[in-house]
Amino acid sequence: MLVRVGKQDKGALEEWLLALHGTNQLYRINNGWDFMLDVVCKDIRRLEEWLDLLERKFSVKTMQVHYVIDELSCEGFRLPPA
């Protein structure tokens, strides 16, 4: 998920996401976005409820939600050949 919020909400959103049990990974990023995060929810209904709460609590300017279809590699960092 990619999220951009109003400047006044960046710190509060970061704290909220860090305290949330479903937040798996959280990154502060650039190029028009504030955060990139990986969220784990039990099902789509709970995710939609969570997204609604996020939009009610914070001044969300833009948000993109992407669903993982297949995990092709996880923590599979490879060094380039020498």
KOLFIKE-81620 format. One record per residue: y, z, x of N, C-alpha, C, O in turn; residue number from 1. Coordinates in steps of 0.1 Angstrom, whole numbers, plus 5000, padded with zeros to 4 digits. Each point is the difference from the previous one (the first is absolute). Example, Ala and Ser with C-alpha at 12.3 -4.5 7.8 and 13.67 -1.06 7.14 Angstrom:
! KOLFIKE-81620
nnorth:nup:neast:canorth:caup:caeast:cnorth:cup:ceast:onorth:oup:oeast:k
4943:5078:5132:5012:5000:4991:5012:5000:5009:5000:5007:5010:1 $
5011:4986:4986:5011:5000:5009:5011:5008:4992:5011:5001:5005:2 $
! end
This chain:
! KOLFIKE-81620
nnorth:nup:neast:canorth:caup:caeast:cnorth:cup:ceast:onorth:oup:oeast:k
4988:5000:5008:5012:5000:4992:5012:5000:5009:5001:5007:5010:1 $
5010:4986:4986:5013:4999:5006:5010:5006:4991:5000:4996:4988:2 $
5009:5012:5017:5010:5007:4991:5013:5000:5007:5002:5002:5012:3 $
5009:4995:4980:5013:5001:5004:5008:5009:4989:4999:4997:4989:4 $
5007:5013:5016:5008:5009:4991:5014:5001:5004:5004:4995:5010:5 $
5004:5011:4981:5014:5002:5003:5001:5009:5012:4992:5009:5002:6 $
5019:4990:5006:5002:5007:5012:4999:5015:4998:4994:5007:5009:7 $
5011:4998:4980:5000:5014:4997:4986:5006:4998:4998:5012:5000:8 $
4992:4979:4997:4986:5005:4997:4990:4999:5011:4989:5004:4999:9 $
5015:4990:5012:4990:4997:5011:4994:5013:5005:4988:5001:5001:10 $
5020:5009:5002:4994:5013:5005:4991:5007:4990:4989:5005:5004:11 $
5016:4995:4984:4992:5007:4989:4987:4993:4997:4990:5006:4998:12 $
5010:4980:5002:4988:4993:4998:4990:5002:5011:4988:5001:4998:13 $
5017:4998:5014:4992:5003:5012:4992:5013:4999:4988:5001:5002:14 $
5020:5010:4995:4994:5013:4998:4989:5000:4989:4990:5006:5002:15 $
5014:4988:4987:4991:4999:4988:4987:4993:5003:4989:5005:4997:16 $
5012:4984:5010:4988:4992:5004:4992:5007:5010:4987:5000:4999:17 $
5019:5007:5010:4992:5008:5010:4992:5011:4994:4990:5004:5005:18 $
5016:5002:4985:4993:5011:4993:4990:4996:4990:4992:5008:4996:19 $
5008:4980:5000:4991:4995:4990:4986:4998:5005:4998:4994:5011:20 $
4992:5011:4982:4986:4999:5004:4995:4986:5001:4991:4997:5008:21 $
5014:4994:4983:4995:4986:5000:5005:4991:5011:4996:4989:5002:22 $
5015:5016:5005:5005:4992:5011:4991:5000:5012:4998:5010:5006:23 $
4997:4978:4997:4990:4999:5011:5007:4997:5013:4998:5006:5011:24 $
5012:4985:4989:5008:4996:5011:5014:4997:4996:5002:4995:4989:25 $
5008:5009:5019:5014:4998:4997:5007:4996:5012:4999:5006:5011:26 $
5009:4983:4988:5008:4995:5011:5014:4998:4996:5002:4996:4988:27 $
5008:5006:5020:5013:4996:4998:5002:4986:5007:4996:4999:5011:28 $
5009:4992:4981:5000:4986:5005:5014:4994:4998:5009:5007:4995:29 $
4993:4980:5009:5013:4994:5000:4999:4987:4992:4991:4998:4992:30 $
5018:4993:5010:5001:4986:4994:5001:5001:4985:4993:4993:4993:31 $
5016:5016:5002:5003:5001:4986:4991:5010:4992:5002:5001:4988:32 $
4989:5006:5019:4992:5010:4994:5002:5013:5007:5005:5001:5011:33 $
4992:5010:4982:5001:5013:5005:4986:5006:5005:4999:5005:5011:34 $
4991:4993:4980:4987:5006:5003:4989:4990:4997:5001:4992:4991:35 $
4988:5009:5017:4987:4993:4997:4990:5011:4999:4999:5009:5008:36 $
4993:4991:4981:4991:5011:4998:4987:4995:4994:4999:4990:4994:37 $
4991:5018:5009:4986:4998:4995:4997:5012:4991:5000:5011:5005:38 $
4998:4986:4983:4997:5011:4990:4986:4998:4995:4995:4989:4997:39 $
4998:5022:5001:4987:5000:4994:5000:5007:4987:5005:5012:4999:40 $
4991:4981:4990:5000:5006:4987:4986:4998:4994:4992:4991:5004:41 $
5004:5017:4986:4987:5000:4994:4998:4987:4993:4989:4994:5000:42 $
5021:5001:4993:4999:4987:4992:5014:4994:4998:5010:5007:5004:43 $
4990:4981:4990:5013:4993:4998:5009:5008:4991:5012:5000:5002:44 $
4982:5006:4988:5009:5008:4990:5007:5011:5007:5012:5001:4998:45 $
4982:5006:5011:5006:5011:5007:5011:4994:5010:5010:5006:5002:46 $
4987:4983:5004:5010:4993:5009:5012:4997:4992:5011:5002:5004:47 $
4987:4992:4984:5012:4996:4991:5008:5012:4996:5012:4999:5000:48 $
4981:5012:4997:5007:5013:4997:5008:5005:5012:5012:5004:4999:49 $
4982:4995:5013:5007:5004:5012:5012:4991:5003:5011:5005:5004:50 $
4988:4982:4994:5011:4991:5002:5011:5002:4991:5012:5000:5003:51 $
4985:5003:4984:5010:5004:4990:5008:5013:5005:5012:5000:4998:52 $
4981:5009:5006:5006:5013:5005:5009:4997:5012:5011:5005:5001:53 $
4984:4987:5008:5008:4996:5012:5014:4994:4995:5010:5003:5006:54 $
4989:4988:4985:5012:4993:4995:5009:5009:4992:5012:4998:5000:55 $
4983:5012:4994:5008:5010:4992:5007:5010:5010:5012:5004:4997:56 $
4981:5000:5013:5005:5010:5010:5011:4995:5010:5009:5007:5004:57 $
4989:4980:5000:5008:4994:5010:5007:4987:4996:4995:4993:4991:58 $
5016:5004:5016:5007:4987:4996:4993:4989:5008:5005:4995:5010:59 $
4984:5000:4984:4992:4989:5006:5008:4987:4998:5002:4997:4988:60 $
5001:4997:5023:5007:4987:4999:4990:4988:4999:5002:4991:4992:61 $
4988:5010:5017:4990:4990:5000:4986:5006:5004:5000:5010:5008:62 $
4990:4985:4986:4986:5005:5003:4990:4989:4999:5001:4992:4990:63 $
4991:5007:5019:4988:4990:4999:4988:5008:5002:4998:5008:5009:64 $
4992:4989:4981:4987:5007:5001:4990:4989:5002:4999:4990:4993:65 $
4993:5012:5018:4989:4991:5003:4987:5008:4999:4999:5011:5005:66 $
4991:4983:4990:4987:5006:4998:4990:4995:5011:5000:4988:5003:67 $
4993:5021:5003:4990:4995:5010:4988:4994:4993:4994:5007:4991:68 $
5003:4981:5012:4988:4993:4994:4988:5002:5008:4989:5004:4995:69 $
5012:4994:5018:4989:5003:5010:5006:5006:5012:5010:4996:5005:70 $
4983:5014:5001:5004:5005:5013:4992:4992:5010:4988:5001:5001:71 $
5020:4992:5007:4994:4992:5010:4999:5006:5014:4991:4997:5008:72 $
5018:5013:4995:4999:5007:5012:5008:5013:4998:5011:5000:4993:73 $
4985:5011:5012:5007:5012:4999:5000:5008:5013:4989:5002:5006:74 $
5023:5001:4999:5001:5006:5013:4992:4992:5011:4994:5006:5009:75 $
5006:4981:4990:4993:4992:5009:5009:4994:5011:4999:4988:5002:76 $
5009:5020:5004:5009:4995:5011:4992:4994:5011:4991:5006:5005:77 $
5013:4982:4999:4993:4993:5011:5010:4995:5010:5010:4995:4996:78 $
4987:5008:5016:5009:4995:5011:4997:4985:5002:4989:4996:4999:79 $
5022:4997:5005:4998:4985:5003:4991:4999:5013:5000:5009:5008:80 $
4994:4980:4993:4992:4997:5012:5009:5000:5012:5012:4996:5000:81 $
4983:5009:5012:5008:5001:5012:5002:4987:5006:5006:4999:5011:82 $
! end
